[in-house]
Amino acid sequence: MDPKNITKEYSNGEITVVWQSAKCSHSANCVKNLSKVFQPKEQPWIKMENATSKEIVEVVSKCPSGALSIK
Protein backbone atom coordinates (compact mmCIF):
# COMPACT_ATOMS: atom_id res chain seq x y z
CA MET A 1 0.00 0.00 0.00
CA ASP A 2 1.21 3.47 -0.89
CA PRO A 3 1.67 5.40 2.39
CA LYS A 4 0.71 8.59 0.58
CA ASN A 5 -2.67 7.16 -0.47
CA ILE A 6 -4.40 5.89 2.66
CA THR A 7 -8.16 5.92 3.19
CA LYS A 8 -9.47 5.56 6.73
CA GLU A 9 -12.98 5.63 8.14
CA TYR A 10 -14.03 6.83 11.57
CA SER A 11 -17.58 6.26 12.82
CA ASN A 12 -19.66 7.23 15.83
CA GLY A 13 -22.48 4.84 14.92
CA GLU A 14 -24.48 7.66 13.35
CA ILE A 15 -22.10 9.07 10.72
CA THR A 16 -18.78 7.99 9.25
CA VAL A 17 -15.97 10.39 8.40
CA VAL A 18 -13.81 9.22 5.49
CA TRP A 19 -10.24 10.56 5.30
CA GLN A 20 -8.18 10.23 2.10
CA SER A 21 -4.54 11.06 2.76
CA ALA A 22 -3.67 11.63 -0.90
CA LYS A 23 -6.16 14.52 -1.12
CA CYS A 24 -5.19 16.18 2.16
CA SER A 25 -3.66 19.64 1.67
CA HIS A 26 -2.92 20.03 5.40
CA SER A 27 -4.82 23.32 5.58
CA ALA A 28 -5.65 22.35 9.20
CA ASN A 29 -9.19 23.72 8.83
CA CYS A 30 -10.50 20.66 10.66
CA VAL A 31 -8.06 21.14 13.55
CA LYS A 32 -8.70 24.90 13.80
CA ASN A 33 -12.49 24.48 13.73
CA LEU A 34 -12.90 21.36 15.92
CA SER A 35 -9.68 20.53 17.73
CA LYS A 36 -11.45 18.30 20.25
CA VAL A 37 -12.18 15.86 17.39
CA PHE A 38 -9.33 16.40 14.92
CA GLN A 39 -6.03 15.71 16.71
CA PRO A 40 -3.31 14.92 14.15
CA LYS A 41 -0.67 14.08 16.76
CA GLU A 42 -2.88 11.36 18.31
CA GLN A 43 -3.80 7.84 17.24
CA PRO A 44 -6.51 7.60 16.04
CA TRP A 45 -6.36 11.22 14.99
CA ILE A 46 -10.13 11.63 14.58
CA LYS A 47 -11.99 11.27 17.89
CA MET A 48 -15.63 11.00 16.82
CA GLU A 49 -16.91 10.72 20.40
CA ASN A 50 -15.75 14.25 21.27
CA ALA A 51 -18.46 16.17 19.37
CA THR A 52 -21.97 15.83 18.01
CA SER A 53 -22.57 14.48 14.52
CA LYS A 54 -23.89 17.90 13.53
CA GLU A 55 -20.67 19.64 14.64
CA ILE A 56 -18.53 17.10 12.79
CA VAL A 57 -20.56 17.34 9.57
CA GLU A 58 -20.30 21.15 9.69
CA VAL A 59 -16.49 21.09 9.95
CA VAL A 60 -16.01 18.27 7.41
CA SER A 61 -18.10 20.24 4.89
CA LYS A 62 -15.49 23.04 5.10
CA CYS A 63 -12.56 20.79 4.11
CA PRO A 64 -11.00 22.65 1.13
CA SER A 65 -9.31 19.62 -0.43
CA GLY A 66 -12.15 17.12 -0.08
CA ALA A 67 -9.87 14.79 1.89
CA LEU A 68 -12.56 14.58 4.57
CA SER A 69 -16.05 13.50 3.64
CA ILE A 70 -19.14 12.03 5.30
CA LYS A 71 -20.48 8.62 4.39
N, C-alpha and C positions, 0 to 999 in steps of 0.2 A: 504494500500500500504506500502511496506517495504521501509523505508526511505533510506536504503542502496542500493536500486535497482531502481533508477529513470532514466527514459529515457526522454530527452527533445530535441526538435528540434528548430533550429534557422535558419531563412531564410532571404535572401536579395532579393528574387524574381527570382534570377538566380540559386543559389545553396542553399542547406539546409545542415547545420551541425547538426549531430546527436551526442548527448552526453549521454553515459551510465555510470551512477555513480558507478555501481558495478564493472566495469572494470578499473576505474580510479586509477592509481598508484601514482598520485600526483607528478609526475616527474617535473611538471611546465615547460615542454618544450614549450607548447603553450604560456604561459605567457612570458617566456624569449625571444621567437622568434617573438611574435606579441602582445605586451602588450597593444596596442591601441584597440585591439579586445577582447582579453581574460583578463578579469578583475574579478578575483574570489571574490573580496570583494564587488562587485556591484550586483545589481539586475536589469535586467538580466545580467548574468556574461559574456555572449558572445554578443558583440556589432558588428553585421554584417556590419553595415553601415560605420564602421571606416576603412575599407580596401577594396581592390579590391577582386573579387572572386578568381583571380589567386593567390594573396598573401595568402588568407585563405586556399585554397586547398593545397598550398605548405607546410604550417605549420601543417595542419591537417594530412597530409601524413607522418609526422615525429612523430606522437603520438606513443610512445613505447608500450602502453598497448592496443591500439585499442579502447579506450573509446570514442575517437572522430573519426567520419567518415563523408563522404560526401554522400548525397543521391540525 
